[in-house]
Amino acid sequence: MTDIRASELFPAQGAQGIQGIVGATGATGPIGATGETGETGQQGIQGEVGPAGPQGIQGPIGNTGATGATGPAGTNGEVGATGATGPAGATGATGPVGAGPAFRAKMSALQTGVAQNTATKVIFNSEDFDQDSCYDATTNYRFTPNKSGYYQITTTMNYDQGNAQSIQNMIYKNGSKDSAVFINALSGCITTTNLIYFNGTTDYVEAYAQFAGGAPRSVLVANSSFSGVWIRS
């Protein structure tokens, strides 16, 4: 076998020639398929808080929550000024009727000189009692009640002995005879009583005596009296 040298097969390389002009870039080839996602890296250090953003639009009002427990009472405030007086209420019903005036008077001394056929006022000038001060025992010797209604009026007179033919024991109302007891007797006690109405302002009563026939007579202190009491309206 003939021995062939490499230098004979591959002659020595010559010097590199000058680089030719770069040709134009070819068209981009199609994008290759996306590779698999790599593992998540470690979380980086938190950055600084940025400035607050503008306030957002107010959202709708939510439902009312449940009422909370009542809190403790506060301290009392100062008392306010007294208000104006209100209007008067309606007048109430009339109450039950109470007591009325009453009196009883007597004579402090014998009354003499009661002439015949002349009505003479008997001077009852000493009061046993006088409720409401309606009896005049100092000037007119009359009872003028200040409450209207019906009164029981009574007068008793004790006459001395004499020769009179008759005796009258009388009650005068407003200056005129209202009631009388007439007897044919020489002496004794006579009582006259009657239920009389008074208007409560001007009506009044007085006690009078009168004889018929004989000399002037006297009315004795003992057992003589003049009285009155309110009965009803």
C-alpha positions as CSV (number, residue, x, y, z in Angstrom):
1,M,0.0,0.0,0.0
2,T,1.2,3.3,-1.0
3,D,1.8,5.8,1.9
4,I,-0.1,9.1,1.2
5,R,0.8,12.1,3.3
6,A,-1.8,14.5,4.6
7,S,0.0,17.3,3.0
8,E,-0.6,15.8,-0.2
9,L,-4.3,15.4,0.3
10,F,-4.9,18.8,1.9
11,P,-2.6,21.4,0.7
12,A,-1.7,24.3,3.0
13,Q,-4.5,26.9,3.8
14,G,-4.0,30.3,2.3
15,A,-4.6,33.8,4.0
16,Q,-8.2,34.8,4.8
17,G,-9.8,37.0,2.3
18,I,-11.5,40.3,3.0
19,Q,-15.1,40.0,4.6
20,G,-17.8,40.5,2.2
21,I,-20.6,43.0,2.6
22,V,-23.3,41.9,5.2
23,G,-26.5,40.9,3.4
24,A,-29.9,42.2,4.3
25,T,-31.7,40.9,7.4
26,G,-34.0,38.1,6.6
27,A,-37.6,37.9,7.7
28,T,-38.4,37.2,11.4
29,G,-39.3,33.7,11.9
30,P,-42.4,32.5,13.7
31,I,-42.6,32.9,17.6
32,G,-41.7,29.7,19.3
33,A,-43.9,28.1,21.8
34,T,-44.0,29.6,25.4
35,G,-41.9,27.8,27.8
36,E,-43.0,26.6,31.1
37,T,-43.5,29.2,33.9
38,G,-40.6,29.2,36.3
39,E,-41.0,29.0,40.0
40,T,-42.2,32.2,41.9
41,G,-39.3,34.1,43.2
42,Q,-39.0,35.4,46.8
43,Q,-41.2,38.4,47.8
44,G,-39.3,41.6,47.6
45,I,-39.0,44.2,50.3
46,Q,-42.2,46.2,50.9
47,G,-42.0,49.6,49.4
48,E,-42.9,52.8,51.1
49,V,-46.6,53.7,51.6
50,G,-47.7,56.0,48.9
51,P,-49.7,59.2,49.4
52,A,-53.5,58.8,50.2
53,G,-55.7,58.8,47.2
54,P,-58.7,61.1,46.7
55,Q,-61.8,60.4,48.8
56,G,-64.2,58.1,47.0
57,I,-67.9,58.8,46.4
58,Q,-70.0,58.2,49.5
59,G,-71.8,54.9,49.5
60,P,-75.5,54.3,50.3
61,I,-76.6,54.6,54.0
62,G,-76.7,51.2,55.6
63,N,-79.6,49.8,57.6
64,T,-80.3,51.2,61.1
65,G,-78.7,49.1,63.7
66,A,-80.4,47.7,66.8
67,T,-81.1,50.2,69.6
68,G,-78.4,50.2,72.2
69,A,-79.0,49.9,75.9
70,T,-80.3,53.0,77.8
71,G,-77.6,55.0,79.3
72,P,-77.6,56.3,82.9
73,A,-79.8,59.2,83.7
74,G,-78.1,62.6,83.6
75,T,-78.2,65.1,86.5
76,N,-81.3,67.2,87.0
77,G,-81.2,70.6,85.3
78,E,-82.1,73.8,87.1
79,V,-85.7,74.5,87.9
80,G,-87.3,76.8,85.4
81,A,-89.2,79.9,86.1
82,T,-92.8,79.6,87.3
83,G,-95.3,79.8,84.4
84,A,-98.2,82.1,84.2
85,T,-101.4,81.3,86.2
86,G,-103.8,79.3,84.1
87,P,-107.5,80.2,83.7
88,A,-109.9,79.6,86.5
89,G,-111.7,76.3,86.4
90,A,-115.4,75.9,86.2
91,T,-117.5,76.6,89.4
92,G,-118.2,73.5,91.3
93,A,-121.5,72.3,92.4
94,T,-123.2,74.0,95.4
95,G,-122.3,72.3,98.6
96,P,-124.7,71.2,101.3
97,V,-126.7,73.8,103.1
98,G,-125.1,74.8,106.4
99,A,-126.6,76.4,109.5
100,G,-128.0,79.9,109.4
101,P,-128.4,82.8,111.9
102,A,-130.1,82.2,115.3
103,F,-130.6,84.4,118.3
104,R,-132.4,84.6,121.7
105,A,-132.8,87.9,123.6
106,K,-134.3,88.8,127.0
107,M,-135.2,91.9,129.0
108,S,-132.7,93.4,131.4
109,A,-135.4,95.3,133.3
110,L,-139.2,95.5,133.8
111,Q,-140.9,97.4,130.9
112,T,-143.7,99.6,132.3
113,G,-146.1,102.0,130.8
114,V,-147.5,99.8,128.0
115,A,-150.7,101.8,127.3
116,Q,-154.0,100.3,126.4
117,N,-155.0,100.0,122.7
118,T,-151.5,101.0,121.6
119,A,-149.0,98.5,120.1
120,T,-145.8,98.9,122.0
121,K,-142.4,97.5,121.1
122,V,-141.0,95.4,123.9
123,I,-137.3,96.1,124.7
124,F,-135.4,92.8,124.5
125,N,-132.0,94.3,125.1
126,S,-130.0,91.4,126.6
127,E,-128.7,88.7,124.3
128,D,-128.3,85.0,125.4
129,F,-126.7,84.3,122.0
130,D,-126.6,85.9,118.5
131,Q,-125.0,83.9,115.7
132,D,-123.9,86.0,112.7
133,S,-124.7,89.2,114.8
134,C,-128.1,89.7,113.2
135,Y,-130.0,90.9,116.3
136,D,-129.9,94.6,117.3
137,A,-130.1,94.7,121.1
138,T,-129.1,98.4,121.5
139,T,-131.1,100.6,119.2
140,N,-134.0,99.0,117.3
141,Y,-134.4,95.7,119.1
142,R,-135.0,93.8,115.9
143,F,-133.8,90.7,114.1
144,T,-132.6,91.2,110.5
145,P,-131.1,87.9,109.2
146,N,-128.4,88.0,106.5
147,K,-129.4,84.7,105.0
148,S,-132.6,84.2,103.1
149,G,-135.0,81.4,104.0
150,Y,-137.7,80.4,106.5
151,Y,-137.2,81.1,110.2
152,Q,-139.1,80.0,113.3
153,I,-139.8,83.3,115.2
154,T,-141.0,83.1,118.8
155,T,-141.8,85.6,121.5
156,T,-143.0,84.9,125.0
157,M,-144.1,87.7,127.3
158,N,-145.0,87.6,131.0
159,Y,-147.6,90.3,131.9
160,D,-148.3,91.6,135.3
161,Q,-151.7,91.5,137.0
162,G,-154.1,94.3,136.3
163,N,-157.7,95.0,135.1
164,A,-157.1,94.7,131.4
165,Q,-159.8,93.1,129.3
166,S,-157.5,91.4,126.9
167,I,-153.8,91.0,126.0
168,Q,-152.1,90.7,122.6
169,N,-148.7,89.2,122.1
170,M,-147.5,90.1,118.6
171,I,-144.7,89.6,116.0
172,Y,-144.2,92.5,113.6
173,K,-142.5,92.1,110.2
174,N,-141.1,95.2,108.5
175,G,-143.3,97.4,110.7
176,S,-146.6,95.6,110.3
177,K,-148.3,92.9,112.4
178,D,-147.5,89.4,111.0
179,S,-148.6,87.1,113.9
180,A,-150.4,87.5,117.2
181,V,-152.0,85.6,120.1
182,F,-155.0,87.4,121.6
183,I,-156.5,86.2,125.0
184,N,-159.0,87.6,127.4
185,A,-157.0,87.5,130.6
186,L,-155.8,89.8,133.3
187,S,-152.2,88.5,133.5
188,G,-149.9,85.5,132.6
189,C,-147.4,84.3,130.0
190,I,-148.3,84.3,126.4
191,T,-146.2,82.8,123.6
192,T,-146.6,83.6,119.9
193,T,-144.6,81.7,117.3
194,N,-144.7,81.5,113.5
195,L,-142.7,80.3,110.4
196,I,-141.7,83.5,108.6
197,Y,-139.8,84.0,105.3
198,F,-136.9,86.5,105.1
199,N,-135.2,87.8,102.0
200,G,-131.8,87.9,103.8
201,T,-131.2,91.6,103.2
202,T,-134.0,94.0,104.4
203,D,-136.7,91.9,106.1
204,Y,-136.8,92.2,109.9
205,V,-139.0,91.3,112.9
206,E,-139.8,92.9,116.2
207,A,-141.8,91.9,119.3
208,Y,-144.9,94.0,120.3
209,A,-147.4,94.0,123.1
210,Q,-150.9,95.6,123.5
211,F,-153.6,95.8,126.1
212,A,-157.2,96.6,125.8
213,G,-159.0,98.3,128.7
214,G,-157.7,99.3,132.1
215,A,-154.6,101.2,133.2
216,P,-151.1,100.8,131.6
217,R,-149.5,97.4,132.1
218,S,-146.0,96.1,132.4
219,V,-144.1,93.2,130.8
220,L,-142.0,91.3,133.4
221,V,-138.4,90.1,133.0
222,A,-139.0,86.6,134.2
223,N,-140.0,84.1,131.5
224,S,-140.0,86.8,128.8
225,S,-137.9,86.2,125.7
226,F,-137.6,86.8,121.9
227,S,-135.9,84.3,119.6
228,G,-135.5,83.1,116.0
229,V,-133.7,80.4,114.1
230,W,-133.1,79.6,110.4
231,I,-135.0,76.4,109.3
232,R,-134.4,76.1,105.6
233,S,-133.9,78.0,102.4
